[in-house]
Amino acid sequence: MTKHVMMSTISFIQANLQYSIAASRVLSRTLAVKGIDMTLIQELWYHEGHIMGLNIPGYILFCLSGIDLEHVSLQRTLIYGCYQDSLVGTW
């Protein structure tokens, strides 16, 4: 008897936006077109303590509540069982 194992994959990218508005827009477009599941982001665009350009429909933004705006994680809302909010601030 053969045992079948179900495997799933998560598409994942890491991006350093270098505080760029244009890079934030490219990332947003890439997420929308490619359907990337998870993204780790460094040096994101923020203004007066607010993260800008990453309010993407269908994604949840994880960060350490104003402690570390330099490192955030975006996750598609359709993925369950991933705890990447614990990754924020540790990489």
DRENPA-3360 file (N, C-alpha, C; in nm, 2 decimals, always signed):
BEGIN
1 = MTKHVMMS = +0.08/-0.12/+0.00/+0.00/+0.00/+0.00/+0.09/+0.12/+0.00 ~ +0.06/+0.21/-0.09/+0.14/+0.33/-0.10/+0.08/+0.45/-0.02 ~ +0.16/+0.51/+0.06/+0.11/+0.62/+0.14/+0.14/+0.75/+0.06 ~ +0.03/+0.83/+0.04/+0.05/+0.96/-0.03/+0.06/+1.07/+0.07 ~ +0.16/+1.16/+0.04/+0.19/+1.27/+0.13/+0.15/+1.40/+0.05 ~ +0.06/+1.47/+0.12/+0.02/+1.60/+0.06/+0.12/+1.71/+0.10 ~ +0.17/+1.78/+0.00/+0.27/+1.89/+0.02/+0.21/+2.02/-0.03 ~ +0.24/+2.12/+0.03/+0.20/+2.25/-0.02/+0.32/+2.34/-0.02;
9 = TISFIQAN = +0.32/+2.45/-0.10/+0.43/+2.54/-0.11/+0.38/+2.68/-0.08 ~ +0.47/+2.76/-0.04/+0.44/+2.90/-0.01/+0.54/+2.98/-0.09 ~ +0.49/+3.07/-0.17/+0.58/+3.16/-0.25/+0.62/+3.27/-0.15 ~ +0.75/+3.30/-0.16/+0.81/+3.39/-0.06/+0.91/+3.48/-0.12 ~ +0.92/+3.61/-0.09/+1.02/+3.69/-0.13/+1.07/+3.78/-0.02 ~ +1.19/+3.83/-0.03/+1.25/+3.92/+0.07/+1.29/+4.05/-0.02 ~ +1.25/+4.17/+0.04/+1.28/+4.29/-0.04/+1.33/+4.40/+0.05 ~ +1.44/+4.46/+0.00/+1.49/+4.58/+0.07/+1.45/+4.70/-0.02;
17 = LQYSIAAS = +1.36/+4.78/+0.03/+1.30/+4.89/-0.05/+1.38/+5.01/-0.05 ~ +1.48/+5.02/+0.04/+1.57/+5.14/+0.05/+1.49/+5.27/+0.06 ~ +1.38/+5.26/+0.14/+1.30/+5.38/+0.17/+1.23/+5.44/+0.04 ~ +1.22/+5.37/-0.06/+1.18/+5.42/-0.19/+1.03/+5.41/-0.21 ~ +0.97/+5.51/-0.26/+0.83/+5.51/-0.30/+0.81/+5.42/-0.42 ~ +0.90/+5.44/-0.52/+0.89/+5.36/-0.64/+0.91/+5.21/-0.61 ~ +1.00/+5.17/-0.53/+1.02/+5.03/-0.49/+0.90/+4.97/-0.42 ~ +0.83/+5.05/-0.34/+0.71/+5.01/-0.27/+0.60/+4.98/-0.37;
25 = RVLSRTLA = +0.59/+5.06/-0.47/+0.49/+5.04/-0.58/+0.52/+4.92/-0.66 ~ +0.65/+4.90/-0.69/+0.69/+4.77/-0.76/+0.65/+4.65/-0.68 ~ +0.69/+4.65/-0.55/+0.65/+4.54/-0.46/+0.50/+4.52/-0.46 ~ +0.42/+4.62/-0.45/+0.28/+4.61/-0.44/+0.23/+4.54/-0.57 ~ +0.28/+4.59/-0.68/+0.23/+4.53/-0.81/+0.28/+4.39/-0.83 ~ +0.40/+4.36/-0.78/+0.45/+4.22/-0.79/+0.36/+4.13/-0.71 ~ +0.33/+4.17/-0.59/+0.24/+4.09/-0.50/+0.11/+4.06/-0.57 ~ +0.05/+4.16/-0.63/-0.08/+4.15/-0.69/-0.08/+4.06/-0.81;
33 = VKGIDMTL = +0.03/+4.07/-0.89/+0.03/+4.00/-1.02/+0.08/+3.86/-1.00 ~ +0.18/+3.84/-0.92/+0.24/+3.70/-0.89/+0.17/+3.62/-0.78 ~ +0.09/+3.69/-0.70/+0.02/+3.62/-0.59/+0.11/+3.57/-0.49 ~ +0.22/+3.64/-0.46/+0.32/+3.60/-0.36/+0.25/+3.58/-0.22 ~ +0.28/+3.48/-0.15/+0.21/+3.45/-0.02/+0.27/+3.52/+0.10 ~ +0.40/+3.54/+0.10/+0.47/+3.60/+0.21/+0.59/+3.69/+0.17 ~ +0.61/+3.80/+0.24/+0.72/+3.89/+0.20/+0.78/+3.94/+0.33 ~ +0.91/+3.94/+0.34/+0.98/+4.01/+0.44/+1.04/+4.13/+0.38;
41 = IQELWYHE = +1.02/+4.25/+0.45/+1.06/+4.37/+0.39/+1.15/+4.45/+0.49 ~ +1.26/+4.50/+0.43/+1.35/+4.59/+0.51/+1.35/+4.73/+0.45 ~ +1.38/+4.83/+0.53/+1.40/+4.97/+0.48/+1.28/+5.01/+0.40 ~ +1.16/+5.00/+0.46/+1.04/+5.03/+0.39/+1.01/+5.18/+0.39 ~ +0.92/+5.23/+0.31/+0.89/+5.37/+0.30/+0.79/+5.40/+0.42 ~ +0.83/+5.49/+0.50/+0.74/+5.54/+0.61/+0.76/+5.68/+0.63 ~ +0.65/+5.75/+0.68/+0.64/+5.89/+0.70/+0.58/+5.92/+0.83 ~ +0.64/+6.00/+0.91/+0.59/+6.04/+1.04/+0.54/+5.92/+1.12;
49 = GHIMGLNI = +0.62/+5.82/+1.12/+0.59/+5.70/+1.20/+0.49/+5.61/+1.15 ~ +0.44/+5.63/+1.02/+0.34/+5.54/+0.96/+0.40/+5.48/+0.84 ~ +0.37/+5.35/+0.83/+0.42/+5.27/+0.71/+0.33/+5.31/+0.59 ~ +0.40/+5.34/+0.48/+0.33/+5.39/+0.36/+0.34/+5.29/+0.25 ~ +0.24/+5.29/+0.16/+0.25/+5.21/+0.04/+0.23/+5.06/+0.05 ~ +0.20/+5.01/+0.17/+0.19/+4.86/+0.18/+0.05/+4.82/+0.23 ~ -0.05/+4.91/+0.21/-0.18/+4.88/+0.24/-0.24/+4.80/+0.12 ~ -0.21/+4.68/+0.11/-0.24/+4.60/-0.01/-0.36/+4.51/+0.02;
57 = PGYILFCL = -0.47/+4.52/-0.05/-0.59/+4.43/-0.03/-0.55/+4.29/-0.04 ~ -0.60/+4.21/+0.06/-0.57/+4.07/+0.07/-0.45/+4.03/+0.14 ~ -0.38/+4.13/+0.20/-0.26/+4.10/+0.28/-0.27/+4.17/+0.42 ~ -0.20/+4.10/+0.51/-0.19/+4.15/+0.65/-0.05/+4.19/+0.67 ~ -0.03/+4.31/+0.73/+0.10/+4.36/+0.76/+0.14/+4.33/+0.91 ~ +0.25/+4.27/+0.93/+0.30/+4.24/+1.07/+0.42/+4.33/+1.10 ~ +0.42/+4.40/+1.21/+0.53/+4.47/+1.25/+0.53/+4.48/+1.41 ~ +0.64/+4.52/+1.47/+0.64/+4.53/+1.61/+0.59/+4.67/+1.66;
65 = SGIDLEHV = +0.47/+4.70/+1.63/+0.40/+4.81/+1.69/+0.48/+4.93/+1.71 ~ +0.54/+4.99/+1.61/+0.61/+5.12/+1.63/+0.75/+5.10/+1.69 ~ +0.78/+4.98/+1.73/+0.92/+4.95/+1.78/+1.02/+4.94/+1.67 ~ +0.98/+4.87/+1.57/+1.08/+4.85/+1.46/+1.00/+4.86/+1.33 ~ +1.00/+4.98/+1.27/+0.94/+5.00/+1.14/+1.03/+4.97/+1.03 ~ +1.15/+4.93/+1.06/+1.25/+4.90/+0.95/+1.23/+4.76/+0.90 ~ +1.16/+4.67/+0.97/+1.15/+4.53/+0.93/+1.00/+4.49/+0.95 ~ +0.93/+4.46/+0.84/+0.80/+4.41/+0.85/+0.78/+4.29/+0.77;
73 = SLQRTLIY = +0.66/+4.23/+0.78/+0.63/+4.11/+0.71/+0.49/+4.13/+0.65 ~ +0.46/+4.09/+0.53/+0.33/+4.09/+0.47/+0.29/+3.94/+0.45 ~ +0.17/+3.91/+0.47/+0.12/+3.77/+0.45/-0.02/+3.78/+0.39 ~ -0.04/+3.69/+0.29/-0.17/+3.68/+0.23/-0.27/+3.63/+0.33 ~ -0.39/+3.68/+0.33/-0.49/+3.64/+0.43/-0.54/+3.50/+0.41 ~ -0.51/+3.44/+0.30/-0.56/+3.30/+0.27/-0.47/+3.19/+0.32 ~ -0.35/+3.23/+0.38/-0.26/+3.13/+0.44/-0.29/+3.12/+0.58 ~ -0.30/+2.99/+0.63/-0.33/+2.97/+0.77/-0.21/+2.89/+0.83;
81 = GCYQDSLV = -0.19/+2.90/+0.96/-0.09/+2.82/+1.03/+0.05/+2.87/+1.02 ~ +0.07/+3.00/+0.96/+0.20/+3.06/+0.96/+0.21/+3.16/+1.06 ~ +0.32/+3.16/+1.13/+0.34/+3.25/+1.24/+0.46/+3.35/+1.22 ~ +0.46/+3.41/+1.10/+0.58/+3.49/+1.07/+0.58/+3.62/+1.15 ~ +0.47/+3.65/+1.22/+0.48/+3.77/+1.30/+0.59/+3.76/+1.41 ~ +0.62/+3.63/+1.44/+0.73/+3.61/+1.53/+0.87/+3.63/+1.47 ~ +0.87/+3.63/+1.34/+1.00/+3.65/+1.26/+1.04/+3.80/+1.26 ~ +0.94/+3.89/+1.27/+0.96/+4.03/+1.27/+1.05/+4.07/+1.38;
89 = GTW = +1.16/+4.14/+1.35/+1.25/+4.19/+1.45/+1.36/+4.09/+1.49 ~ +1.35/+3.97/+1.44/+1.45/+3.87/+1.47/+1.55/+3.84/+1.36 ~ +1.53/+3.90/+1.24/+1.62/+3.87/+1.13/+1.70/+3.99/+1.09;
% end
